[in-house]
Amino acid sequence: MMLFIFLCLITAGLLIETVQKRILKIKDPDIKELWEELEKRTWYEELIQDPHLKEWVVLDKQNGLLKDPYYVRKVLESEGHRLGFINYIKNKAN
């Protein structure tokens, strides 16, 4: 019974994803465009001026938080997420 419910949920998820991508033409945000927008921000430029912090930001782009386009969009739009990200990088660098 639980297996049937699990399979139904997976099928529903795949169906919803297919409708979004094929019929509604909803695309995932392009991460490179978001990174370009991020690099134009003054707080980001100030953050990467420190070589030690820049190293951690580059690593985050490769396999960390900045690899997720939805998280990058949140950092760009919300001051709370931005301050959280800055504190996160500074704590990792210490």
N, C-alpha and C positions, 0 to 999 in steps of 0.2 A: 504494500500500500504506500509506504513512504517512498519507495523507488519510483512508483508511478507519479506521485506528486512532484518529486524532484525532476523527473523527465519532462513533465508538463511545464514546469517553471523554466527549464532550459530552453524548451521549444518556444515558449512565449517570448523569452528574451531574444532569441535569434530572430524570431519573426518581427519583433519591434525594431531591432537593429537593421534588418533588411528593408523595412518600410522607410525608416529614416534615411538610409543611404541611397536607396534605389529610387523610391517614389518621391520623397520630399527633397531629395538632393541636399541633405544636411551634411556638411563636411566638418571634419575635425579641424580645429585651428592649426595653422602652419607654425611650427615651433620656431623656424628661422625668422619669420616675420615678427614674432613676439620677442625674440632675442634682440632684433634690430631696434624695436621700439624700446626695449629695456635699456639698451646701451645709450640711448639718447637722453635718458633721465639723469639729472644732476646728482641725485643721491647715489645712483649706481656708479657714476664716474668717480665720485669721492670714495666710494667703497673699494674700487679696484685700483686706486692710486697706491694703496699699501700692497707691496708685492706678496706678502704672506697671505693677506686676505684674497688677493686676486687668484692665487693658486687654488684656494678652496672654492672660489666661485667657478673656476674652470672645471674643477672636479665635479661640482654639482651639476654643471651643464652636461657632463659626460654620463654620469650615472647617479644623479641625486635628484633633489627637488626640482631643479630647473629643467629637468628632462620632460616633465609633465606640463603640457601646454595649458591645462586648466589651472594649475597652480601658478604658472607665470602670469596668466591673465588676472588672477586674484591679487598677486603682488603688485601688478601695475595699477589696478583699480582701487584697492583698499589700503588705506594707511595702516590699519592694524596688521594686515598680512605683511606689509612692507617692513614695519618695525620688527615683527616676529622673525622675518627672514634675515634681517640685518643682525639681530641678536643671535640667531642660530649660527650664522657664519662666524661672528666674532667669538662665540663660545667654542666652536669647533677649532678655530685657529689658536686658541689658548692652550 
